[in-house]
Amino acid sequence: MFAVFPKFASRVLAAAAVLAGLSASPALAEGGESFWQGVQKSGQLRCGAAVYAPFVMRDPTTGAYSGFFADLCRQYADVLKVKAVFVDTTWDNIVAGLQAGKWDMSLALNRTPERALAVSFSIPAVQYEVTLAYNKNNPKVGAAPKSMADVDKAGMTVAVTSGTVQDKAVSAVLKQAQVLRLPSEDEARLAVLSKRADLLAGGSDANQLFLQSHADTITTFAPQPALMKQGVAFGFPHQLTYTDIEAFNIFLEQKVVTGEINAMFEKSVDEVLKGIH
């Protein structure tokens, strides 16, 4: 159906293959009701949502959320028999807001050791890799770059969405090129299209969307060695018990192994592309 993403199914299967070996590590509860019982008592599941297509999207006119992580939030709210409520946030604040109790779980959060010290994670829903998109006619980039060293040059500008894992990944390795931090993925893409930036560091799936919508001008490459590969999951406050997170993990595991997440992902991709064309 969507030939640009032939490897996505293998990434989902790879995520499923490691489910049994992954375990949550939240602090144990001291008694009383579980976290999900508290959510049920409140009547709503609050989901912190930072926009990153196709994982999480927000209609600028209606404010309605879509994307397969948003759909999973709604589906788990149905399991709990509560209403899903989306709380708008940014990638700079998505962890801090969760810690402060502004929402019950964060959507599409990359699993990193640093974040694991601050919040707990579900098992991965999908796997994530940072790639770079650029204008194929940009003489500064040159022909077929293969590594970050090929683009880490004085006068080169790499656009990123501020506060994301790709921001951290490129900032750690670039010594000569300038990092242009922007509030959203759309603004980072526009920076490349307008030649304000030479490259865009983004998630492999998001960059494939960029390529698909601008096939005449944009191409991508995955640097070798890889900048980073991580699981994309749901983030939870540390006070969840093992049982709380295991309940969600069982829900998510079923979605992964049955292929439902793959189908939800393709639906989200179609939605993005329809909005672009």
C-alpha contacts under 8 A as a table, 3 or more apart, distances in Angstrom:
res1	aa1	res2	aa2	distance
2	F	5	F	6.07
2	F	6	P	7.52
2	F	266	E	7.31
3	A	6	P	5.62
4	V	208	Q	7.13
4	V	212	Q	7.49
5	F	8	F	5.49
5	F	205	D	7.75
5	F	208	Q	7.70
6	P	9	A	6.77
6	P	10	S	7.98
7	K	10	S	5.31
7	K	11	R	6.42
8	F	11	R	5.06
8	F	12	V	6.31
8	F	262	N	7.57
9	A	12	V	5.06
9	A	13	L	6.18
9	A	262	N	6.37
10	S	13	L	4.97
10	S	14	A	5.95
11	R	14	A	4.88
11	R	15	A	6.16
11	R	126	V	6.50
11	R	127	Q	5.76
12	V	15	A	5.04
12	V	16	A	6.25
12	V	125	A	7.31
12	V	126	V	5.37
12	V	127	Q	6.87
12	V	256	V	6.66
12	V	261	I	7.93
12	V	262	N	6.99
13	L	16	A	4.89
13	L	17	A	6.10
13	L	256	V	7.52
13	L	257	V	7.13
14	A	17	A	5.05
14	A	18	V	6.73
14	A	127	Q	7.91
15	A	18	V	5.59
15	A	19	L	6.56
15	A	124	P	6.33
15	A	125	A	6.89
15	A	126	V	6.02
15	A	127	Q	6.48
15	A	231	G	7.61
15	A	256	V	7.83
16	A	19	L	5.23
16	A	253	E	7.05
16	A	256	V	6.11
16	A	257	V	5.93
17	A	20	A	7.24
18	V	21	G	5.32
18	V	22	L	6.51
19	L	22	L	5.39
19	L	123	I	6.53
19	L	124	P	7.92
19	L	253	E	7.17
20	A	23	S	7.86
22	L	123	I	6.59
23	S	123	I	7.55
24	A	120	S	7.04
24	A	121	F	6.58
24	A	122	S	6.78
24	A	123	I	7.78
24	A	242	Y	6.34
24	A	245	I	6.64
24	A	246	E	7.42
25	S	120	S	6.77
25	S	242	Y	6.76
26	P	120	S	5.90
26	P	238	H	5.28
26	P	239	Q	6.44
26	P	240	L	5.83
26	P	241	T	5.66
26	P	242	Y	5.99
27	A	238	H	6.07
27	A	239	Q	5.72
27	A	240	L	6.70
27	A	241	T	6.02
27	A	242	Y	7.60
28	L	239	Q	7.24
28	L	240	L	7.28
28	L	241	T	4.91
28	L	242	Y	6.70
29	A	32	G	7.90
29	A	34	S	7.84
29	A	239	Q	6.85
29	A	240	L	7.15
29	A	241	T	5.53
33	E	37	Q	5.93
33	E	38	G	6.64
34	S	37	Q	5.10
34	S	38	G	6.41
34	S	240	L	7.59
34	S	241	T	7.42
34	S	244	D	6.79
35	F	38	G	5.12
35	F	39	V	6.44
35	F	239	Q	7.78
35	F	240	L	5.88
35	F	241	T	7.59
35	F	244	D	6.49
36	W	39	V	4.86
36	W	40	Q	6.12
36	W	80	L	7.56
36	W	244	D	6.66
37	Q	40	Q	4.95
37	Q	41	K	6.14
38	G	41	K	5.02
38	G	42	S	6.30
39	V	42	S	5.10
39	V	43	G	6.30
39	V	44	Q	6.18
39	V	45	L	6.10
39	V	82	V	7.88
39	V	104	D	7.99
40	Q	43	G	5.09
40	Q	44	Q	6.76
40	Q	45	L	7.89
40	Q	80	L	6.27
40	Q	81	K	7.17
40	Q	82	V	6.17
43	G	81	K	7.91
43	G	82	V	4.93
43	G	83	K	6.32
44	Q	77	A	7.48
44	Q	82	V	4.93
44	Q	83	K	4.52
44	Q	84	A	5.75
44	Q	85	V	6.46
45	L	73	C	7.96
45	L	77	A	5.97
45	L	82	V	6.47
45	L	83	K	6.05
45	L	84	A	4.87
45	L	85	V	5.88
45	L	103	W	7.88
45	L	104	D	6.47
46	R	84	A	6.17
46	R	85	V	4.76
46	R	86	F	5.78
46	R	87	V	6.66
46	R	103	W	4.77
46	R	104	D	5.12
46	R	105	M	6.75
47	C	73	C	6.84
47	C	84	A	7.20
47	C	85	V	6.09
47	C	86	F	4.84
47	C	87	V	5.89
47	C	103	W	5.67
47	C	104	D	5.98
47	C	105	M	5.18
47	C	106	S	5.71
47	C	107	L	6.65
48	G	86	F	6.03
48	G	87	V	4.83
48	G	88	D	6.22
48	G	89	T	6.35
48	G	94	I	6.73
48	G	97	G	7.84
48	G	98	L	7.44
48	G	102	K	7.92
48	G	103	W	5.69
48	G	104	D	7.43
48	G	105	M	6.09
48	G	106	S	4.56
48	G	107	L	6.09
49	A	56	V	6.91
49	A	70	A	7.93
49	A	86	F	6.34
49	A	87	V	5.89
49	A	88	D	5.26
49	A	89	T	5.71
49	A	90	T	7.57
49	A	94	I	7.61
49	A	106	S	6.41
49	A	107	L	5.65
50	A	56	V	6.85
50	A	88	D	6.33
50	A	89	T	5.08
50	A	90	T	4.88
50	A	91	W	5.87
50	A	94	I	7.04
50	A	107	L	7.44
51	V	55	F	7.73
51	V	56	V	5.03
51	V	57	M	5.21
51	V	58	R	6.63
51	V	90	T	7.46
51	V	184	S	7.56
52	Y	55	F	5.71
52	Y	56	V	5.11
52	Y	57	M	6.27
52	Y	184	S	7.86
52	Y	185	E	6.66
52	Y	206	A	7.79
53	A	56	V	5.34
53	A	57	M	5.51
53	A	67	G	7.04
53	A	206	A	6.20
53	A	272	V	7.30
54	P	57	M	6.58
54	P	67	G	5.54
54	P	68	F	7.35
54	P	205	D	7.70
54	P	206	A	6.55
54	P	265	F	7.29
54	P	268	S	5.56
54	P	269	V	5.83
54	P	272	V	6.80
55	F	67	G	4.95
55	F	68	F	5.62
55	F	69	F	5.55
55	F	70	A	7.60
55	F	108	A	6.53
55	F	265	F	7.67
55	F	268	S	7.49
56	V	65	Y	7.08
56	V	66	S	6.02
56	V	67	G	4.57
56	V	68	F	6.84
56	V	69	F	6.03
56	V	70	A	6.07
56	V	107	L	7.63
56	V	108	A	7.43
57	M	65	Y	5.56
57	M	66	S	5.04
57	M	67	G	5.47
58	R	63	G	5.71
58	R	64	A	5.54
58	R	65	Y	4.45
58	R	66	S	6.22
59	D	62	T	5.54
59	D	63	G	4.89
59	D	64	A	5.28
59	D	65	Y	6.45
59	D	66	S	7.95
60	P	63	G	5.51
60	P	64	A	7.97
65	Y	70	A	6.47
65	Y	86	F	7.50
66	S	69	F	7.86
66	S	70	A	5.48
66	S	71	D	6.57
66	S	268	S	7.53
67	G	70	A	5.39
67	G	71	D	6.31
67	G	264	M	7.90
67	G	265	F	7.44
67	G	268	S	5.09
68	F	71	D	4.79
68	F	72	L	6.12
68	F	261	I	7.31
68	F	264	M	5.44
68	F	265	F	5.72
68	F	268	S	6.24
69	F	72	L	5.00
69	F	73	C	6.29
69	F	107	L	6.08
69	F	108	A	6.32
70	A	73	C	5.05
70	A	74	R	6.46
70	A	107	L	7.27
71	D	74	R	5.14
71	D	75	Q	6.22
72	L	75	Q	4.93
72	L	76	Y	6.14
73	C	76	Y	5.32
73	C	77	A	6.18
73	C	84	A	6.65
73	C	107	L	7.94
74	R	77	A	5.00
74	R	78	D	6.30
74	R	83	K	7.65
74	R	84	A	5.33
75	Q	78	D	5.00
75	Q	79	V	6.48
76	Y	79	V	4.85
76	Y	80	L	6.34
76	Y	248	F	7.91
76	Y	251	F	7.63
77	A	80	L	5.05
77	A	81	K	5.88
77	A	82	V	5.20
77	A	83	K	5.91
77	A	84	A	5.49
78	D	81	K	4.68
78	D	82	V	6.14
78	D	83	K	7.38
79	V	82	V	7.88
87	V	103	W	6.97
89	T	93	N	6.44
89	T	94	I	6.16
90	T	93	N	5.34
90	T	94	I	5.90
91	W	94	I	5.22
91	W	95	V	7.94
91	W	162	S	7.00
91	W	163	G	5.11
91	W	164	T	5.82
92	D	95	V	7.69
92	D	162	S	6.85
92	D	163	G	4.51
92	D	164	T	7.31
93	N	96	A	5.18
93	N	97	G	5.78
94	I	97	G	5.45
94	I	98	L	6.42
94	I	106	S	6.65
95	V	98	L	5.19
95	V	99	Q	6.32
95	V	106	S	7.52
95	V	115	R	7.60
95	V	118	A	7.61
95	V	119	V	7.31
95	V	235	G	7.99
96	A	99	Q	5.05
96	A	100	A	6.14
97	G	100	A	4.99
97	G	101	G	6.34
97	G	102	K	5.34
97	G	103	W	6.97
98	L	101	G	5.24
98	L	102	K	5.86
98	L	103	W	5.71
98	L	104	D	6.73
98	L	105	M	6.61
98	L	106	S	6.72
98	L	119	V	7.83
98	L	235	G	7.92
98	L	236	F	7.05
98	L	237	P	6.19
99	Q	102	K	7.70
99	Q	118	A	7.42
99	Q	119	V	7.10
99	Q	237	P	5.93
99	Q	238	H	7.98
101	G	104	D	6.75
101	G	237	P	7.71
103	W	106	S	7.41
104	D	236	F	6.62
104	D	237	P	7.20
105	M	234	F	6.50
105	M	235	G	5.40
105	M	236	F	4.84
105	M	237	P	7.21
106	S	109	L	6.54
106	S	234	F	5.61
106	S	235	G	4.82
106	S	236	F	6.64
107	L	233	A	7.16
107	L	234	F	5.22
107	L	235	G	6.75
108	A	232	V	5.58
108	A	233	A	5.41
108	A	234	F	5.81
108	A	235	G	7.91
109	L	232	V	5.48
109	L	233	A	5.24
109	L	234	F	5.69
109	L	235	G	6.08
110	N	128	Y	7.91
110	N	165	V	7.23
110	N	230	Q	6.27
110	N	231	G	5.85
110	N	232	V	4.43
110	N	233	A	6.08
111	R	115	R	6.84
111	R	116	A	7.04
111	R	121	F	7.03
111	R	124	P	7.95
111	R	230	Q	6.13
111	R	231	G	5.66
111	R	232	V	6.17
111	R	233	A	6.66
112	T	115	R	5.28
112	T	116	A	6.13
112	T	230	Q	7.38
113	P	116	A	5.01
113	P	117	L	6.63
114	E	117	L	5.48
114	E	118	A	7.13
115	R	118	A	5.16
115	R	119	V	5.98
115	R	120	S	8.00
116	A	119	V	5.20
116	A	120	S	5.74
116	A	121	F	7.13
117	L	120	S	7.83
118	A	238	H	7.32
119	V	235	G	6.39
119	V	236	F	5.81
119	V	237	P	5.24
119	V	238	H	5.22
120	S	235	G	5.71
120	S	236	F	4.97
120	S	237	P	5.98
120	S	238	H	5.40
120	S	240	L	7.90
121	F	233	A	6.47
121	F	234	F	5.76
121	F	235	G	4.68
121	F	236	F	5.92
121	F	245	I	7.94
122	S	233	A	5.65
122	S	234	F	5.32
122	S	235	G	6.54
122	S	236	F	7.70
122	S	245	I	6.49
122	S	248	F	7.19
122	S	249	N	5.94
123	I	231	G	7.92
123	I	233	A	6.08
123	I	234	F	7.75
123	I	249	N	6.06
123	I	252	L	7.64
123	I	253	E	7.83
124	P	127	Q	6.92
124	P	231	G	4.87
124	P	232	V	5.09
124	P	233	A	4.42
124	P	234	F	7.65
125	A	231	G	7.15
125	A	232	V	5.88
125	A	233	A	5.45
125	A	252	L	6.98
125	A	253	E	7.99
125	A	256	V	6.66
125	A	261	I	7.59
126	V	231	G	5.89
126	V	232	V	5.44
126	V	233	A	7.33
127	Q	229	K	7.12
127	Q	230	Q	5.82
127	Q	231	G	4.41
127	Q	232	V	5.80
128	Y	203	G	6.42
128	Y	204	S	6.77
128	Y	205	D	7.85
128	Y	229	K	5.53
128	Y	230	Q	5.22
128	Y	231	G	5.83
128	Y	232	V	6.36
129	E	203	G	5.71
129	E	204	S	5.48
129	E	226	A	7.76
129	E	227	L	7.62
129	E	228	M	5.83
129	E	229	K	4.54
129	E	230	Q	6.63
130	V	166	Q	6.26
130	V	201	A	6.56
130	V	202	G	5.44
130	V	203	G	4.70
130	V	204	S	5.58
130	V	222	A	7.08
130	V	226	A	7.61
130	V	227	L	6.19
130	V	228	M	6.13
130	V	229	K	7.07
131	T	201	A	5.84
131	T	202	G	5.74
131	T	203	G	6.08
131	T	204	S	5.27
131	T	207	N	7.11
131	T	220	T	6.80
131	T	221	F	5.79
131	T	222	A	4.59
131	T	223	P	6.59
131	T	227	L	7.95
132	L	199	L	6.24
132	L	200	L	5.36
132	L	201	A	4.58
132	L	202	G	6.31
132	L	207	N	7.35
132	L	220	T	5.43
132	L	221	F	5.52
132	L	222	A	6.47
132	L	223	P	7.64
133	A	199	L	5.53
133	A	200	L	5.04
133	A	201	A	6.62
133	A	202	G	7.71
133	A	207	N	6.29
133	A	210	F	7.89
133	A	211	L	7.62
133	A	218	I	6.64
133	A	219	T	5.65
133	A	220	T	4.20
133	A	221	F	6.67
134	Y	138	N	7.57
134	Y	141	V	7.83
134	Y	192	V	6.74
134	Y	198	D	6.17
134	Y	199	L	4.62
134	Y	200	L	6.41
134	Y	218	I	5.56
134	Y	219	T	5.72
134	Y	220	T	6.25
135	N	138	N	5.37
135	N	192	V	7.16
135	N	193	L	7.42
135	N	198	D	7.29
135	N	199	L	7.56
135	N	217	T	5.45
135	N	218	I	4.66
135	N	219	T	6.40
136	K	217	T	5.79
136	K	218	I	5.67
136	K	219	T	5.86
137	N	217	T	7.08
138	N	141	V	5.76
138	N	142	G	6.94
138	N	198	D	7.40
139	P	142	G	5.24
140	K	156	M	7.34
140	K	198	D	7.65
141	V	145	P	7.28
141	V	150	D	7.98
141	V	151	V	6.36
141	V	198	D	7.23
142	G	145	P	6.84
144	A	221	F	7.84
145	P	150	D	5.67
145	P	151	V	7.15
145	P	221	F	7.23
145	P	223	P	7.96
146	K	150	D	6.66
146	K	221	F	6.92
146	K	222	A	7.19
146	K	223	P	5.36
146	K	224	Q	6.15
147	S	150	D	5.40
147	S	151	V	7.36
147	S	222	A	7.90
147	S	223	P	4.49
147	S	224	Q	5.10
147	S	225	P	6.85
148	M	151	V	5.43
148	M	152	D	5.95
148	M	173	V	7.69
148	M	174	L	7.61
148	M	223	P	6.08
148	M	224	Q	7.66
149	A	152	D	5.06
149	A	153	K	7.80
150	D	153	K	7.59
151	V	156	M	7.08
151	V	177	A	7.48
152	D	156	M	6.95
152	D	174	L	5.78
152	D	175	K	6.69
152	D	176	Q	5.62
152	D	177	A	4.99
153	K	156	M	5.60
153	K	176	Q	5.16
153	K	177	A	5.05
154	A	176	Q	4.95
154	A	177	A	5.19
154	A	178	Q	7.70
155	G	176	Q	7.85
155	G	177	A	6.24
155	G	178	Q	7.31
156	M	176	Q	7.84
156	M	177	A	4.80
156	M	178	Q	6.19
156	M	197	A	7.63
156	M	198	D	6.26
157	T	177	A	5.64
157	T	178	Q	4.69
157	T	179	V	5.86
157	T	180	L	6.54
157	T	196	R	7.89
157	T	197	A	4.96
157	T	198	D	5.28
157	T	199	L	6.57
158	V	177	A	7.05
158	V	178	Q	6.17
158	V	179	V	4.97
158	V	180	L	5.84
158	V	197	A	5.84
158	V	198	D	5.96
158	V	199	L	4.76
158	V	200	L	5.57
158	V	201	A	6.69
159	A	179	V	5.96
159	A	180	L	4.54
159	A	181	R	5.96
159	A	182	L	7.11
159	A	188	A	5.45
159	A	189	R	7.90
159	A	191	A	7.04
159	A	192	V	7.50
159	A	197	A	5.92
159	A	198	D	7.63
159	A	199	L	6.11
159	A	200	L	4.74
159	A	201	A	6.28
160	V	164	T	7.84
160	V	166	Q	6.79
160	V	167	D	5.60
160	V	179	V	7.17
160	V	180	L	6.20
160	V	181	R	5.14
160	V	182	L	6.17
160	V	185	E	7.39
160	V	188	A	5.93
160	V	200	L	6.04
160	V	201	A	5.50
160	V	202	G	6.78
161	T	164	T	5.99
161	T	166	Q	7.63
161	T	167	D	6.48
161	T	181	R	5.73
161	T	182	L	5.04
161	T	183	P	5.69
161	T	184	S	5.28
161	T	185	E	5.55
161	T	188	A	6.41
161	T	202	G	7.84
162	S	167	D	6.06
162	S	181	R	4.89
162	S	182	L	5.37
162	S	183	P	5.64
162	S	184	S	7.35
163	G	167	D	6.08
163	G	168	K	7.42
164	T	167	D	5.16
164	T	168	K	6.74
165	V	168	K	5.11
165	V	169	A	6.03
166	Q	169	A	4.79
166	Q	170	V	6.04
166	Q	201	A	6.22
166	Q	202	G	6.03
166	Q	203	G	7.42
167	D	170	V	5.66
167	D	171	S	6.00
167	D	181	R	7.49
167	D	201	A	7.68
168	K	171	S	5.17
168	K	172	A	6.18
169	A	172	A	5.48
169	A	173	V	6.96
169	A	227	L	6.18
169	A	228	M	6.98
170	V	173	V	5.41
170	V	174	L	5.91
170	V	179	V	7.81
170	V	201	A	7.44
170	V	227	L	7.40
171	S	174	L	5.63
171	S	179	V	6.90
174	L	177	A	5.92
174	L	178	Q	7.68
180	L	197	A	7.44
181	R	188	A	7.91
182	L	185	E	7.64
182	L	187	E	6.35
182	L	188	A	6.02
183	P	187	E	6.96
183	P	188	A	7.99
184	S	187	E	5.33
184	S	188	A	6.42
185	E	188	A	4.98
185	E	189	R	6.17
186	D	189	R	5.14
186	D	190	L	6.14
187	E	190	L	4.97
187	E	191	A	6.14
188	A	191	A	5.07
188	A	192	V	6.74
188	A	200	L	6.55
189	R	192	V	5.31
189	R	193	L	6.32
189	R	200	L	6.70
189	R	210	F	7.54
190	L	193	L	4.92
190	L	194	S	5.88
191	A	194	S	5.25
191	A	195	K	5.97
191	A	196	R	4.82
191	A	197	A	5.20
192	V	195	K	4.92
192	V	196	R	5.96
192	V	197	A	4.77
192	V	198	D	5.70
192	V	199	L	6.12
192	V	200	L	6.66
193	L	196	R	7.68
194	S	197	A	7.62
195	K	198	D	6.24
197	A	200	L	7.45
202	G	206	A	6.59
202	G	207	N	6.01
203	G	206	A	5.23
203	G	207	N	6.02
204	S	207	N	5.17
204	S	208	Q	6.14
204	S	222	A	7.99
205	D	208	Q	5.07
205	D	209	L	6.47
206	A	209	L	5.09
206	A	210	F	6.45
207	N	210	F	4.83
207	N	211	L	6.18
207	N	220	T	7.19
208	Q	211	L	4.94
208	Q	212	Q	6.00
208	Q	220	T	7.66
209	L	212	Q	5.01
209	L	213	S	6.22
209	L	269	V	7.43
209	L	272	V	7.91
209	L	273	L	7.46
210	F	213	S	5.38
210	F	214	H	6.25
210	F	218	I	7.42
211	L	214	H	5.18
211	L	215	A	5.22
211	L	218	I	5.32
211	L	219	T	5.81
211	L	220	T	7.22
212	Q	215	A	5.31
213	S	273	L	6.85
213	S	276	I	6.84
213	S	277	H	7.47
214	H	217	T	5.77
214	H	218	I	5.65
215	A	218	I	5.63
215	A	219	T	7.24
222	A	226	A	6.95
223	P	226	A	5.34
223	P	227	L	6.67
224	Q	227	L	7.58
226	A	229	K	7.19
236	F	240	L	7.12
237	P	240	L	6.22
240	L	243	T	7.95
240	L	244	D	5.76
240	L	245	I	6.65
241	T	244	D	5.08
241	T	245	I	6.51
242	Y	245	I	5.34
242	Y	246	E	5.95
243	T	246	E	4.96
243	T	247	A	6.11
244	D	247	A	5.35
244	D	248	F	6.75
245	I	248	F	5.18
245	I	249	N	6.04
246	E	249	N	4.85
246	E	250	I	6.13
247	A	250	I	5.41
247	A	251	F	6.58
248	F	251	F	5.06
248	F	252	L	6.22
249	N	252	L	4.99
249	N	253	E	5.82
250	I	253	E	5.05
250	I	254	Q	6.34
251	F	254	Q	5.58
251	F	255	K	6.76
252	L	255	K	5.10
252	L	256	V	6.35
253	E	256	V	5.13
253	E	257	V	6.17
254	Q	257	V	5.46
254	Q	258	T	6.04
255	K	258	T	5.65
255	K	259	G	6.43
255	K	260	E	5.11
255	K	261	I	5.63
256	V	259	G	5.47
256	V	260	E	6.24
256	V	261	I	5.54
256	V	262	N	7.51
257	V	260	E	7.69
258	T	261	I	7.96
259	G	262	N	5.22
259	G	263	A	6.49
260	E	263	A	5.13
260	E	264	M	6.16
261	I	264	M	4.89
261	I	265	F	5.97
262	N	265	F	5.07
262	N	266	E	6.36
263	A	266	E	5.21
263	A	267	K	6.29
264	M	267	K	5.07
264	M	268	S	6.30
265	F	268	S	5.08
265	F	269	V	6.26
266	E	269	V	4.98
266	E	270	D	6.23
267	K	270	D	5.17
267	K	271	E	6.32
268	S	271	E	5.02
268	S	272	V	6.34
269	V	272	V	5.18
269	V	273	L	6.26
270	D	273	L	5.18
270	D	274	K	6.09
271	E	274	K	5.25
271	E	275	G	6.36
272	V	275	G	5.20
272	V	276	I	6.36
273	L	276	I	4.99
273	L	277	H	6.19
274	K	277	H	5.41
